[in-house]
Each structure stands twice: as C-alpha cells, then as structure tokens.
Amino acid sequence: MNYQDIANLRDNVIAGHEVTAEEGLALLQTSNDDIFDLMAAANRIRMHFKGDKVSLCSIINAKSGLCSEDCAFCAQSVHATTNSPEYSLVSKEKVLESAEEAIKAGAHKYGVVTSGKGLNDKDINQLEEMLDFLKSNSDVHRCASLGILKKEELQSLKDHGLLEYHHNLETAESFYPEICSTHKYSDNLQTIRDAKAVGLRLCCGGILGMGESQEQQIEFALAMRELDIDSIPLNFLNPIPGTKLENMERLKPLEILRIISTFRFIHPKRDIKVAGGREVNLRQLQPMLFSAGANSMMVGNYLTTRGRKTEEDLEMMRDLEVNFLEPNTESCGC
C-alpha cells in the first residue's frame, strides 16, 4: 500500500470499517518506503480508540517444566531438550511478593502462569487460595494462564477473584498442526469461549515468526476478531536451543512493526500488547512499538527467558512521555 491507500483505509477504520483479509495482507506487504506512513496511521487509530494510556503487565512462572504437550516453540515441553527449570506450584506468599515487585515496575496487570495442558483438582484448589490471597492483599488486575480448563473450573476461579484469562491460539488454524499435535486447535477455542461465557476478560494471542506465511498471519488476526478478544498479546519467536524451532530465522525489526501496525488496523478497539521476544527481535527499535499501534507491553522476565531490566523499560516509557494505567482490580484494560 502507498501513503494514500493507507490514509484512506485509516479513515475508513476510524469510521467503522472492518479490514478484510485482502486489505490486511496488503498492509503487511507495505514497502520500507511507506512503513512509517503505515505506523503513523496505526498510531492515529490507536489514539482515536484507546487514547494515550499504556498498560504494562508482568507474569510469574508459577509452575514450571515437565509439560506433556509438544508445542514446537516451548522450552518447558518434555519433548524439548532444554535446561528449563522444573517445579510444582509456588506458594501464595511467593505470588504476592512477585505481584508487589511487578507493581513497583509499573505493571497494571499481573498474570499467574502454569505449565502443562491443564490443572488437576489439587492445583485448582491451590490457585483458588492464591487468588483469594492476592485479592485481599493487592490491587493489581489479576490474570491467569493455566492451560485448557473446563467451564466450571473457570467459573470457580472467577468466583475467587480472577478477572482475566489468558489462553493463546498460538497461530493460524491452518498452520497449527506444524506447531502442536498433542491437543487440538478446537480445544483452545473451547477454553476461550468458556472463559468468555463465565464473564472473564479474554487475553488471547500467539507467536509470530514460527514459519507461518503472511496469509496465515492475517488468518490468525481475523480469528481473534471473530472471537471478540479483549487483549491481544503479540509474541515474536525467540528460538530456544533444544526446541523444534531452534534454527528458525528471526523476524526483522521492521517486519515486526508492520505486523503490530496491521493488527491495530484489524483490531482498532482492542488492547494490543507486545510481549515475549520484543527485546531480542526489535532491539533498538523497541520504542517504536507504541508508534506502530500497540498500547500495552509486558515488562520483567518471561517464562524461561529473561526480559530487559525494569529500569531501562521505565526510562524508555518516561522518554516517550506515555501515561501509565495504575493497578486497579476493577479496570478492564486500557
């Protein structure tokens, strides 16, 4: 797309137009000559629908390793040959301590993440206690990523204070068999629909740069629009030695900025969060992620890899003069 095409589509999106698959692909294929016009247009859409506030989130790896699933990107899978840490659910005191550290780092949301396809009854009971404890001792927005759960389990967790459920589609349905064979794409869809049905806010995204085509990237984006996702975390593959994707070539920084901008066009009203892989893939272009249309970012460490120093992220945010959301259990996004 050239400048005029991008500007026309921007105005149409602001007026209520839904981007088609063909238009989305054209945005992804914008040349380097026009990429900053694309980013400026995406930023204008962001400002129109989301304003200037930015949400930061942080996570704790609350149960690590020994996952039976064979996801090609994951260092915690038993099918990978990595030195990923292995431990059972951490204590509620550890979760609160980590949440307090996240708040000090500017986080508005805090996610409890566990490895594995799902949880057993003992784990569910312990998670309920964690949520009760966290709700009583912190104002942070409570999120969890616990795998494939039943509707009644999600309802129980909500009753104990869970506000948001994170469950990634990971990639397009047409590409999913290349990434995971131990559970179905439809299993992911059912968990997402069940979380929505019980009234939880939905955080659902995936990983870009796993070998999918641009057409599949658009397929992935449109699938989340159909599901009416609230918050879309965009991760960019950081190939980990010992995983099936260890030799995958990284996406280039400008390619990532195109993806972020295109997702903003397709999801004008949703929170778009840049998460795993931003440091090693965007490198010196990290400050541009907001100019490309993102309004949320993950800070701190990830599940098995380290993030950037908190001080550096906060300095970047201050230099950009963005407005932070404060921790608030009642807030549902940006």
Secondary structure, DSSP 8 states (H G I E B T S, - for coil): --HHHHHHHHHHHHTT----HHHHHHHHT--TTTHHHHHHHHHHHHHHHHTTEEEEEEEEEEEBS-B----TT-TTBTTS------B----HHHHHHHHHHHHHTT-SEEEEEE-SSS--HHHHHHHHHHHHHHHHH--SEEEEE-SS--HHHHHHHHHTT--EEE---BS-TTTGGGT-SSS-HHHHHHHHHHHHHTT-EEE--EEE-SS--HHHHHHHHHHHHHHT-SEEEEEE----TTSTTTT-----HHHHHHHHHHHHHH-TTSEEEE-TTHHHHHGGGTTHHHHTT--EEE-S--SSS----HHHHHHHHHHHT-EE----TT----
